[in-house]
Amino acid sequence: MAPHRLFTTLLLCFAIIAATAQTTEWSLLHRGNKAFRQQNFKQAENYYRRALESNPHSSRAAFNLGDAYLAQKNTKDALTQYFNAAKAETDPTIRGMAYHNVGYVHHLNKEYDKAIDAYKEALRNNPHDADTRYNLVLAQKQRKQQQDQQKQQQKKQKEQKEQQPQEQQQNQQRQQNQQMSDDNAEQLLQLARQAEQATRRKMEQARRPQPRQLNKNW
């Protein structure tokens, strides 16, 4: 089962801001949001990166750049940007959203311990986020399933290791029995050859002219 929500976005957060602060950063963010909504994620990535270059401390640019990376299945760079956004953001709600996405990326990678920690951090900042709470419960359940599977696998491997010496002994015994059988067959063959040779010698001796004994008294 996949996490409940793909990822949270900050695209709507700029609807109000776009009408006011027309700085380079906000202009690039607005254009990036438009490209993102049109699913032109590579173009959105370029706008967000330029916005972040204009203001390296912009948590919103980092957050949305993470969204653009994640939409392109680049989870490694997405995770970096979400972490940067969480560290730079002072608004607990937005910081909670960033940690939610950190948890989601780990969740995708089946790194349940890290996902759980990130979801908990998200809830510390935004305790009323139902989606994060849902994902947390799901990650905890999946972690337990993963642990149970690992235990079963370890138990199976242990049983196989315990059975292996017995199988080796049985194989060795079979090899020994086979060797003994082969040795016996070779011995019987040698005896048969010796008997055949002895029979031939007797037959040859029987066919040879024998010196006659003279029944004569001197």
C-alpha positions in Angstrom: 0.0 0.0 0.0 1.4 3.4 -1.0 1.5 6.3 1.4 -1.8 8.2 1.6 -0.6 11.4 -0.1 2.0 11.7 -2.8 3.4 14.9 -1.4 2.3 18.3 -0.2 3.0 21.3 -2.3 3.3 25.0 -1.7 2.0 26.0 -5.1 -1.2 27.5 -3.7 0.7 29.5 -1.0 1.8 31.9 -3.7 -1.6 32.8 -5.0 -1.8 35.8 -2.7 1.9 36.6 -2.7 2.0 36.8 -6.5 -0.1 39.9 -6.5 2.2 41.8 -4.2 5.9 41.2 -3.9 7.1 41.2 -7.5 10.8 40.5 -6.7 12.9 38.3 -8.8 12.4 35.4 -6.5 8.7 35.6 -6.3 8.4 36.1 -10.1 10.4 33.0 -10.7 8.4 31.0 -8.2 5.2 32.1 -9.8 6.4 31.0 -13.2 7.6 27.8 -11.8 4.3 27.1 -10.2 2.5 27.7 -13.5 4.9 25.2 -15.3 4.4 22.7 -12.5 0.6 22.9 -12.8 1.0 22.2 -16.5 3.1 19.2 -15.6 6.2 20.7 -17.2 8.3 19.6 -14.3 11.7 20.2 -16.0 10.9 23.8 -16.7 9.4 24.2 -13.2 12.7 22.8 -11.8 14.7 25.5 -13.8 12.5 28.3 -12.4 12.7 27.1 -8.9 16.5 26.6 -9.1 16.8 30.2 -10.4 14.6 31.4 -7.6 16.8 29.6 -5.0 19.9 31.1 -6.6 18.4 34.6 -6.2 17.7 33.9 -2.6 19.6 30.9 -1.2 17.7 31.2 2.1 14.3 30.8 0.5 12.6 27.8 2.1 9.7 28.0 -0.3 12.0 27.9 -3.4 13.8 24.8 -1.8 10.4 23.2 -1.0 9.0 23.6 -4.5 12.3 22.6 -6.1 12.0 19.4 -4.1 8.5 19.0 -5.5 9.8 19.3 -9.0 12.6 16.8 -8.4 10.1 14.3 -6.8 7.7 14.7 -9.8 10.6 13.6 -12.0 11.3 10.6 -9.6 14.6 12.2 -8.4 14.1 11.3 -4.8 17.7 11.9 -3.7 17.7 15.6 -4.7 14.1 16.0 -3.6 15.1 14.8 -0.1 17.9 17.3 0.1 15.7 20.2 -0.8 13.0 19.2 1.6 15.5 19.0 4.4 16.9 22.5 3.4 13.3 23.8 3.4 12.6 22.4 6.9 15.7 23.9 8.4 15.2 27.3 6.8 11.5 27.7 7.5 10.2 29.5 10.6 6.5 28.9 10.0 5.7 25.6 11.8 2.9 24.7 9.4 5.2 24.9 6.3 8.0 23.3 8.2 5.6 20.4 9.1 4.8 20.1 5.4 8.5 19.9 4.5 9.1 17.1 7.1 6.0 15.3 5.8 7.6 15.2 2.4 10.9 14.0 3.9 9.0 11.2 5.5 7.2 10.4 2.2 10.5 10.0 0.3 11.8 7.6 2.9 8.5 5.9 2.9 8.8 5.3 -0.9 12.2 3.8 -0.3 10.8 1.5 2.4 13.1 3.2 4.9 10.4 3.0 7.5 12.4 4.0 10.6 13.5 7.3 8.9 10.0 7.8 7.5 8.4 7.4 11.0 10.9 9.9 12.5 10.2 12.5 9.8 6.4 12.1 10.2 6.7 12.5 13.9 8.7 15.7 13.4 6.0 16.9 11.0 3.3 16.3 13.6 5.3 18.2 16.2 5.2 21.2 14.0 1.7 20.7 12.7 -0.2 18.3 15.1 -3.5 18.6 13.1 -2.2 17.2 9.8 -4.4 14.2 9.2 -2.5 13.1 6.2 0.8 12.9 8.1 -0.9 11.0 10.9 -2.3 8.5 8.4 1.1 8.1 6.8 2.7 7.6 10.2 0.3 4.8 11.2 0.8 3.2 7.8 4.6 3.4 8.0 4.5 1.8 11.5 2.4 -1.0 10.3 4.6 -1.6 7.2 7.7 -1.5 9.4 6.3 -4.3 11.6 5.5 -6.4 8.5 9.0 -5.8 7.3 10.4 -6.9 10.6 8.2 -10.0 10.7 9.4 -10.9 7.2 13.0 -10.5 8.2 12.5 -12.7 11.3 10.9 -15.4 9.1 13.8 -15.1 6.6 16.4 -15.4 9.4 14.6 -18.4 10.9 14.5 -20.1 7.5 18.2 -19.4 7.0 19.0 -20.8 10.4 17.0 -23.9 9.7 18.8 -24.4 6.4 22.2 -24.0 8.1 21.2 -26.6 10.8 20.1 -29.0 8.1 23.2 -28.5 6.0 25.5 -30.5 8.2 23.0 -33.4 8.3 22.7 -33.3 4.5 26.5 -33.1 4.2 26.8 -36.2 6.4 24.2 -38.0 4.4 26.0 -37.0 1.2 29.3 -38.2 2.6 27.8 -41.5 3.7 26.3 -42.0 0.3 29.7 -41.2 -1.3 31.4 -43.7 1.1 28.8 -46.4 0.3 29.2 -45.7 -3.4 33.0 -46.0 -3.0 32.6 -49.2 -1.0 30.3 -50.5 -3.7 32.8 -49.5 -6.4 35.7 -51.1 -4.5 33.7 -54.4 -4.0 32.8 -54.5 -7.6 36.5 -54.0 -8.5 37.6 -56.8 -6.1 35.0 -59.1 -7.5 36.2 -58.3 -11.0 39.8 -59.0 -10.0 38.7 -62.4 -8.5 36.8 -63.2 -11.6 39.8 -62.4 -13.8 42.1 -64.5 -11.5 39.7 -67.4 -11.7 39.4 -67.1 -15.4 43.2 -67.1 -15.7 43.5 -70.1 -13.4 41.0 -72.0 -15.5 42.8 -71.2 -18.7 46.1 -72.4 -17.2 44.5 -75.7 -16.2 43.0 -76.1 -19.7 46.3 -75.4 -21.3 48.1 -77.8 -19.1 45.5 -80.5 -19.8 46.1 -80.2 -23.5 49.9 -80.4 -23.3 51.5 -83.9 -23.8 52.3 -85.4 -20.5 55.4 -87.5 -19.9 54.4 -91.1 -19.5 55.3 -93.0 -16.5 57.0 -96.3 -17.2 55.7 -99.0 -15.0 58.9 -100.8 -14.8 60.8 -102.2 -11.9 64.5 -102.2 -11.9 
